[in-house]
Amino acid sequence: MSEKVMSGKELLGRIVAVAGIVAAVYALFEYVLPFVLPFLLGYIIAGWLEPIVKKFVKKTGLPYKIGGTIIFLIIFGVILSVMVIIVTVLAGQLRNMISGIPFIRDQARDSVQSICTYCDGWFGIKSGSMYNIVQVSSEYIGNSFMKNVVPVVTKSAWNVCLWTGSAAILVAFIILSTWMIIEDYESIHSKINNTGVVRELFPVIEQVQYTVGAYLKTQGIIILIIMAICSVVLYIIGNPYGLLIGLLIAIVDSLPVLGSGSILIPWAIIRFVQGAYVESGVLVVLYLVCLIVREILEPRIMGRRTGISPVYMLASFYIGIKLYGVTGVILGPIGMVIIFSLCRQFIKE
């Protein structure tokens, strides 16, 4: 009898401990992270650059601060140049896409008509029946969109401008903090590691740093590879928006459940119905390539470093998005990793 009571108390204690860890991580993300984010990211980026700076200083004989500044300026210049090129191309493709909306609309209408005609023949119903249904539905959806969505979008325009300004300020502070930290990284790193809290939580910090780094590194590499593959293939088949669509496919591919197939497969079906059999086949093969790339690279780069079930990772995406919006796509999995690491450190089972 006493054994059951002890087990119940132990279980209750563990539930309370897990709830406390979850609450602490939520409070950390909600109330602390916004104030320390640029300096935290600056410290992390400086840590990544520190081995390069050491090698450069050793070879050149320059003082550490000067070597750190030179390396920072070189890497920052390269990244900025690449980003400017990519953003310029994306902006041009987006501008062309917007200016070509009437043509895209006509193409979409023709595609819908082709699909509806195909469905009429398949179901053996009167020609034009499916298209009439689609027309009625689209008119209703269009009216509802204009009535409910457009006013909300208009009201949100100012918020979008504010968010863009905040993002620009955040990036500026990240750049400045990285530059200042890298000049005195060894001293700052030593002081942080010698604080009592860090020494107490060092196993957790090490595990979180290792796991989160592996997760972000894996997703970043796979997104870049899939974006490059999709962009090249789309350019080859004559799509003028290759980079823009390739980036969209790569981002969607990184999301659980959705994947690149949520864009490529419907697109392939539409092109098949339209009679573009070669393009349809290319899109299917492209989807298979994206699938194989992720299935091969993800375990090789990240392995089982997270130690978290895919179901929990999926839940972390959903909870992160519900709590933090778009940024929850990143904060959700990171929060899950931190919670699991803390639980492993402080709870026996």
C-alpha positions as CSV (number, residue, x, y, z in Angstrom):
1,M,0.0,0.0,0.0
2,S,2.8,2.4,0.9
3,E,4.6,1.5,-2.3
4,K,1.5,2.7,-4.3
5,V,1.4,5.9,-2.3
6,M,5.1,6.5,-2.9
7,S,4.7,5.8,-6.6
8,G,1.8,8.2,-6.8
9,K,3.8,10.9,-5.0
10,E,6.8,10.4,-7.3
11,L,4.6,10.6,-10.3
12,L,2.9,13.8,-9.0
13,G,6.3,15.2,-8.3
14,R,7.5,14.5,-11.8
15,I,4.4,16.0,-13.3
16,V,4.9,19.2,-11.3
17,A,8.6,19.2,-12.3
18,V,7.8,18.9,-16.0
19,A,5.0,21.6,-15.7
20,G,7.5,23.9,-13.9
21,I,10.1,23.4,-16.7
22,V,7.6,24.1,-19.4
23,A,6.4,27.2,-17.6
24,A,10.0,28.4,-17.1
25,V,10.8,27.9,-20.8
26,Y,7.6,29.7,-21.9
27,A,8.4,32.6,-19.5
28,L,12.0,32.7,-20.9
29,F,10.8,32.9,-24.5
30,E,8.0,35.3,-23.7
31,Y,9.6,37.8,-21.3
32,V,13.4,37.5,-21.5
33,L,14.3,36.4,-25.1
34,P,13.0,39.6,-26.8
35,F,15.4,41.7,-24.8
36,V,18.5,39.6,-25.1
37,L,18.0,38.0,-28.6
38,P,20.4,40.3,-30.6
39,F,23.2,39.9,-28.0
40,L,22.5,36.1,-27.7
41,L,22.7,35.6,-31.5
42,G,25.7,37.9,-31.6
43,Y,27.5,35.7,-29.0
44,I,26.5,32.5,-30.9
45,I,27.7,33.9,-34.3
46,A,30.9,35.1,-32.7
47,G,31.5,31.6,-31.3
48,W,31.1,30.2,-34.8
49,L,33.6,32.7,-36.2
50,E,36.1,32.3,-33.3
51,P,38.0,29.3,-34.7
52,I,38.4,31.1,-38.1
53,V,39.7,34.2,-36.3
54,K,42.2,32.1,-34.3
55,K,43.6,30.5,-37.5
56,F,43.8,33.8,-39.3
57,V,45.6,35.5,-36.3
58,K,48.0,32.6,-36.0
59,K,49.0,32.8,-39.7
60,T,49.1,36.6,-40.0
61,G,50.5,37.5,-36.5
62,L,48.0,40.3,-36.2
63,P,46.4,41.2,-32.8
64,Y,43.2,39.3,-32.0
65,K,40.9,42.3,-32.2
66,I,42.2,43.4,-35.6
67,G,42.1,39.9,-37.0
68,G,38.5,39.5,-35.6
69,T,37.4,42.7,-37.2
70,I,39.0,41.7,-40.6
71,I,37.3,38.3,-40.6
72,F,34.0,39.8,-39.6
73,L,34.1,42.4,-42.3
74,I,35.1,39.8,-45.0
75,I,32.4,37.3,-44.0
76,F,29.8,40.0,-43.5
77,G,30.6,41.5,-46.9
78,V,30.3,38.1,-48.7
79,I,27.0,37.3,-47.0
80,L,25.7,40.8,-47.7
81,S,26.7,40.6,-51.4
82,V,25.0,37.2,-51.8
83,M,21.9,38.4,-50.0
84,V,21.7,41.5,-52.1
85,I,21.9,39.4,-55.3
86,I,19.3,36.9,-54.1
87,V,16.9,39.6,-52.9
88,T,17.3,41.6,-56.1
89,V,16.5,38.5,-58.2
90,L,13.6,37.6,-56.0
91,A,12.2,41.2,-56.1
92,G,12.5,41.2,-59.9
93,Q,10.6,37.9,-60.2
94,L,8.0,39.0,-57.7
95,R,7.5,42.3,-59.6
96,N,7.2,40.4,-62.9
97,M,4.7,37.9,-61.3
98,I,2.6,40.8,-60.0
99,S,2.6,42.6,-63.3
100,G,1.7,39.3,-65.0
101,I,-1.3,38.6,-62.8
102,P,-3.8,39.1,-65.7
103,F,-1.9,36.5,-67.7
104,I,-1.6,34.2,-64.8
105,R,-5.4,34.6,-64.1
106,D,-6.2,33.6,-67.7
107,Q,-3.9,30.6,-67.5
108,A,-5.5,29.6,-64.2
109,R,-8.9,29.9,-65.8
110,D,-7.9,27.8,-68.8
111,S,-6.4,25.2,-66.4
112,V,-9.6,25.0,-64.4
113,Q,-11.6,24.6,-67.6
114,S,-9.4,21.8,-68.8
115,I,-9.7,20.0,-65.4
116,C,-13.4,20.5,-65.3
117,T,-13.8,19.2,-68.9
118,Y,-11.7,16.2,-68.0
119,C,-13.9,15.6,-64.9
120,D,-17.1,15.9,-67.0
121,G,-15.9,13.2,-69.3
122,W,-14.7,11.0,-66.5
123,F,-18.0,11.2,-64.6
124,G,-20.1,11.1,-67.8
125,I,-22.0,14.3,-67.1
126,K,-23.0,17.2,-69.3
127,S,-20.1,19.2,-70.6
128,G,-19.6,22.4,-68.6
129,S,-21.4,21.2,-65.5
130,M,-18.3,21.1,-63.3
131,Y,-17.1,24.5,-64.6
132,N,-20.5,26.1,-63.7
133,I,-20.2,24.7,-60.1
134,V,-16.6,26.1,-59.9
135,Q,-17.8,29.5,-61.2
136,V,-20.6,29.7,-58.6
137,S,-18.2,28.6,-55.8
138,S,-15.4,31.0,-56.9
139,E,-17.9,34.0,-57.0
140,Y,-19.0,33.2,-53.5
141,I,-15.5,32.8,-52.2
142,G,-14.4,36.0,-54.0
143,N,-17.2,38.0,-52.5
144,S,-16.5,36.6,-49.0
145,F,-12.8,37.4,-49.5
146,M,-13.4,41.0,-50.5
147,K,-15.9,41.4,-47.6
148,N,-13.9,39.8,-44.8
149,V,-10.2,39.4,-45.7
150,V,-9.4,42.7,-47.6
151,P,-10.3,45.0,-44.7
152,V,-8.2,42.9,-42.3
153,V,-5.2,43.0,-44.7
154,T,-5.6,46.8,-45.1
155,K,-5.7,47.3,-41.3
156,S,-2.6,45.1,-40.9
157,A,-0.5,47.0,-43.4
158,W,0.7,49.4,-40.7
159,N,1.6,46.4,-38.4
160,V,3.6,44.9,-41.3
161,C,5.5,48.1,-41.7
162,L,6.2,48.2,-38.0
163,W,7.3,44.6,-38.0
164,T,9.7,45.3,-41.0
165,G,11.2,48.2,-39.1
166,S,11.6,46.1,-36.0
167,A,13.3,43.3,-38.0
168,A,15.7,45.8,-39.5
169,I,16.6,47.2,-36.1
170,L,17.1,43.6,-34.8
171,V,19.4,42.7,-37.7
172,A,21.4,45.9,-37.1
173,F,21.9,45.1,-33.4
174,I,22.9,41.5,-34.2
175,I,25.6,42.7,-36.6
176,L,26.9,45.3,-34.1
177,S,26.8,42.9,-31.1
178,T,28.6,40.2,-33.2
179,W,31.3,42.7,-34.2
180,M,31.8,43.9,-30.6
181,I,31.8,40.4,-29.0
182,I,34.2,38.9,-31.5
183,E,36.8,41.5,-30.7
184,D,36.8,40.3,-27.0
185,Y,35.3,36.9,-27.4
186,E,37.8,34.9,-25.2
187,S,37.3,37.2,-22.2
188,I,33.5,37.3,-22.5
189,H,33.3,33.5,-23.0
190,S,35.5,32.9,-20.0
191,K,33.4,35.2,-17.8
192,I,30.1,33.6,-18.9
193,N,31.4,30.1,-18.3
194,N,32.7,31.0,-14.8
195,T,29.3,32.2,-13.5
196,G,27.6,29.9,-11.0
197,V,24.3,29.5,-13.0
198,V,26.2,28.5,-16.2
199,R,28.4,26.0,-14.3
200,E,25.2,24.5,-12.7
201,L,23.4,24.2,-16.0
202,F,26.4,23.5,-18.2
203,P,25.3,19.9,-19.2
204,V,21.9,21.3,-20.2
205,I,23.4,24.3,-22.1
206,E,25.9,22.0,-23.8
207,Q,23.1,19.6,-24.9
208,V,20.8,22.4,-26.0
209,Q,23.7,24.1,-27.9
210,Y,24.7,20.8,-29.6
211,T,21.1,19.7,-30.5
212,V,19.8,23.1,-31.6
213,G,22.9,23.7,-33.6
214,A,22.5,20.4,-35.3
215,Y,18.8,21.1,-36.0
216,L,19.3,24.6,-37.5
217,K,22.4,23.5,-39.4
218,T,20.5,20.5,-40.9
219,Q,17.4,22.5,-41.9
220,G,19.6,25.4,-43.3
221,I,21.7,23.1,-45.5
222,I,18.7,21.1,-46.8
223,I,16.7,24.2,-47.5
224,L,19.6,25.7,-49.5
225,I,20.1,22.4,-51.5
226,I,16.4,21.9,-52.3
227,M,16.0,25.6,-53.3
228,A,19.0,25.3,-55.6
229,I,17.7,22.0,-57.2
230,C,14.2,23.3,-57.6
231,S,15.3,26.7,-59.0
232,V,17.7,25.1,-61.6
233,V,15.1,22.5,-62.7
234,L,12.3,25.1,-63.0
235,Y,14.6,27.4,-65.0
236,I,15.4,24.5,-67.3
237,I,11.8,23.8,-68.0
238,G,11.2,27.5,-68.8
239,N,9.6,28.8,-65.6
240,P,10.5,32.5,-65.3
241,Y,10.0,32.5,-61.5
242,G,12.4,29.6,-60.7
243,L,14.2,31.1,-57.8
244,L,11.0,32.5,-56.1
245,I,9.1,29.2,-56.5
246,G,12.2,27.2,-55.5
247,L,12.6,29.2,-52.3
248,L,8.9,28.7,-51.5
249,I,9.1,24.9,-52.2
250,A,12.2,24.7,-50.0
251,I,10.5,26.5,-47.1
252,V,7.4,24.4,-47.3
253,D,9.5,21.2,-47.5
254,S,11.0,22.0,-44.1
255,L,7.6,22.0,-42.5
256,P,6.3,18.7,-41.1
257,V,3.3,17.0,-42.8
258,L,3.3,19.5,-45.8
259,G,6.6,18.9,-47.6
260,S,7.5,19.8,-51.2
261,G,4.8,17.4,-52.4
262,S,2.1,19.7,-51.3
263,I,3.2,22.1,-54.1
264,L,4.8,19.8,-56.7
265,I,2.2,17.0,-56.8
266,P,-0.9,19.2,-57.4
267,W,1.1,21.2,-59.9
268,A,2.1,18.0,-61.7
269,I,-1.5,16.8,-61.8
270,I,-2.7,20.1,-63.3
271,R,0.0,20.1,-66.0
272,F,-0.8,16.5,-66.8
273,V,-4.5,17.3,-67.3
274,Q,-3.4,20.2,-69.5
275,G,-1.5,17.8,-71.7
276,A,2.0,18.9,-70.7
277,Y,3.1,15.4,-70.0
278,V,6.9,16.0,-70.0
279,E,6.6,18.9,-67.6
280,S,4.3,16.9,-65.4
281,G,6.8,14.1,-65.3
282,V,9.7,16.5,-64.5
283,L,7.7,17.9,-61.5
284,V,7.1,14.4,-60.2
285,V,10.7,13.5,-60.5
286,L,11.7,16.8,-58.9
287,Y,9.4,15.9,-55.9
288,L,11.1,12.4,-55.6
289,V,14.5,14.1,-55.7
290,C,13.5,16.5,-52.9
291,L,12.2,13.6,-50.9
292,I,15.4,11.6,-51.4
293,V,17.6,14.5,-50.6
294,R,15.8,15.1,-47.2
295,E,15.7,11.4,-46.4
296,I,19.4,11.0,-47.0
297,L,20.8,14.2,-45.7
298,E,18.7,14.7,-42.6
299,P,19.9,11.5,-40.7
300,R,23.4,12.0,-42.0
301,I,23.8,15.6,-40.8
302,M,21.6,15.6,-37.7
303,G,21.4,11.8,-37.0
304,R,19.5,11.2,-33.8
305,R,20.9,14.2,-32.0
306,T,17.6,15.6,-30.9
307,G,16.5,12.4,-29.3
308,I,12.9,13.6,-29.8
309,S,10.1,11.7,-31.5
310,P,8.9,13.2,-34.9
311,V,5.4,13.4,-33.3
312,Y,6.7,15.7,-30.6
313,M,8.6,17.8,-33.2
314,L,5.4,18.1,-35.1
315,A,3.6,19.2,-32.0
316,S,6.4,21.7,-31.3
317,F,5.8,23.3,-34.7
318,Y,2.0,23.6,-34.1
319,I,2.4,24.9,-30.5
320,G,5.2,27.3,-31.6
321,I,3.0,28.8,-34.4
322,K,0.0,29.1,-32.1
323,L,2.1,30.9,-29.4
324,Y,4.5,33.0,-31.5
325,G,3.2,33.1,-35.0
326,V,5.6,32.7,-37.9
327,T,8.7,32.8,-35.6
328,G,7.2,29.8,-33.8
329,V,8.4,27.6,-36.7
330,I,11.9,28.1,-35.2
331,L,11.1,28.8,-31.5
332,G,8.8,25.8,-31.2
333,P,11.4,23.1,-31.9
334,I,14.1,25.0,-30.0
335,G,11.7,25.2,-27.0
336,M,11.0,21.5,-27.2
337,V,14.7,20.6,-27.3
338,I,15.3,22.8,-24.2
339,I,12.4,21.2,-22.3
340,F,13.6,17.7,-23.1
341,S,17.2,18.6,-22.1
342,L,16.1,20.0,-18.8
343,C,13.9,17.0,-18.1
344,R,16.8,14.6,-18.8
345,Q,19.0,16.6,-16.5
346,F,16.7,17.1,-13.5
347,I,14.2,14.2,-13.7
348,K,15.3,10.6,-13.5
349,E,12.8,9.2,-16.0
